[in-house]
Amino acid sequence: MEQNLLVYNTLTRQKELFRPLNAPHVGMYVCGPTVYGDAHLGHARPAITFDIIFRYLTHLGYKVRYVRNITDVGHLEHDADEGEDKIAKKARLESLEPMEVAQYYTNRFHDAMRALGCLPPSIEPHATGHIIEQEQLVQEILDNGFAYESNGSVYFDVEAYNRKHHYGVLSGRNLDDIINNSRELAGVGEKRNQADFALWKKAQPEHIMRWPSPWSDGFPGWHCECTAMGRKYLGNHFDIHGGGMDLVFPHHECEIAQAVASQGDQMVHYWIHNNMITINGQKMGKSLGNFITLVEFFAGSHKDKDGNEMLAQAYTPMTIRFFILQAHYRSTVDFSNEALIGAQRGLERLADACKTLGTLQPVADGTIGKEQIEQLRQKCYDAMNDDFNTPIVISNLFELARLANQVADHHATITADALDAAKQLFQLFAADILGLRLAAQGSQDGNGAAREEAFGHVVDMLLEQRMKAKANKDWATSDMIRDQLAALGFEVKDTKDGFSWKLNK
């Protein structure tokens, strides 16, 4: 924890030395998905970005409570404060219960995140499970004079708030510009100002998802859940709030306003945002036909609106992860088949080098010594400490791969302690911190990689069943799964995070 870690704070627009409020404890809240459809590349980027931050802070010795929410109610289209909730709309169209839709896509999201190698958060609260906390938040804001009731709905009074505080502190906007650039929203007649946003909405008779409140039977506004749940699980003040850059305004701006209006100051120390992913230079969008889900990437099949196949092949989850990590999290990433195929080849190079390290024979007086490997190790730390600069870490891993290949080709020799240090470096930065499963890679065609990746998921699923059996004290089932995998050549180890396994060939 003595590393001088710098993080870019969107609030101050500069890199700052990371100093937790209550070290060694770190509280991190990240905005999760709205579960009404399959996860896409845009979901993968924040999941991977904050998985890296979670992994690295844990590696440094911090005790991280990572909270990522599931939005299963209250997220209206474009924050227009009217119309149907996305999940309720999907439920109506498919004649399902809203929670049926939410559960189905939550399960699919979890499957995709596991495939991408993302560790699960410490707590994953659902908006529908915290209606009471959201109502309490709304009441506090009303009591402090920064909200008003109108026809059973409650709106945040942006002008009243802006007279005492600054609405726009995160996004750099001022209220006049926000008002002038806001389109006329449906339901504006209920509001004093078109910039006001809903804290609570009265449900129309046809609205499926509704809860009783002091103001009406209705549902919370989109922005309430993160403020209420962040405070519940991380306290009135916590270290990191993260999400995609598209959430800076209005979502995170409104979160800051809600916190200040309810408790007098804002909750978050460091606001961290990842940049966007574009598809061949265009923003992702369903209307453009370039909205590619992760399942489609893994299968290698997606047609644009003209019926043309957009994917040249199937891409493994690790290829997607490596592709995202090749760029700094604050830079834009542009998807193309060429870029993903390049990422696949780069990942295979690292996987091959990892295997090569296992075959090298050290010598007493090698040309590559431990000091040279330790310099690379420090460069990797320097990169991670500079706002989690994963591309620089990857470049140093490629340099390590080059040294390994030199030794394999008999153009250099390596000492025993240098070889041990090189193996440890690969394990630490490639596997533990970057979360790359290199054992499932190697020089093979895309379909072969996809099959091997799928095989690994089956093993993971079996071991997850074993964990459930252990939790239920069903030792017979737990031992049976372990023994059967052992008979097939799998070595299983229980870890503090769950389990790990490898195939002994």
Secondary structure, DSSP 4 states (H G I P E B T S, - for coil): --S--EEEETTTTEEEE---TBTTEEEEEE---BSSS--BHHHHHHHHHHHHHHHHHHHTT-EEEEEE-BB-S--BGGG-S-S-BHHHHHHHHHT--HHHHHHHHHHHHHHHHHHTTPPPPSB--BGGGGHHHHHHHHHHHHHTTSEEEETTEEEE-HHHHHHHS-TTTTTT--HHHHHHHPPPPTTGGGSSSTT--EEEEEPPTT-S--B--SS-SEEE-TTHHHHHHHHHHH-SSEEEEEEEGGGIIIIIHHHHHHHHHHHSS-SEEEEEEE--EEETTEE--GGGT---BHHHHHHT--B-TTS-B--SS---HHHHHHHHHTS-TTS-EEE-HHHHHHHHHHHHHHHHHHHHHTT----TT-SB-HHHHHHHHHHHHHHHHBT--HHHHHHHHHHHHHHHHHHHTTS--B-HHHHHHHHHHIIIIIIIIT---GGG-SS--HHHHHHHHHHHHHHHHHHHHHHHHHHTT-HHHHHHHHHHHHHTTEEEEEETTEEEEEE--
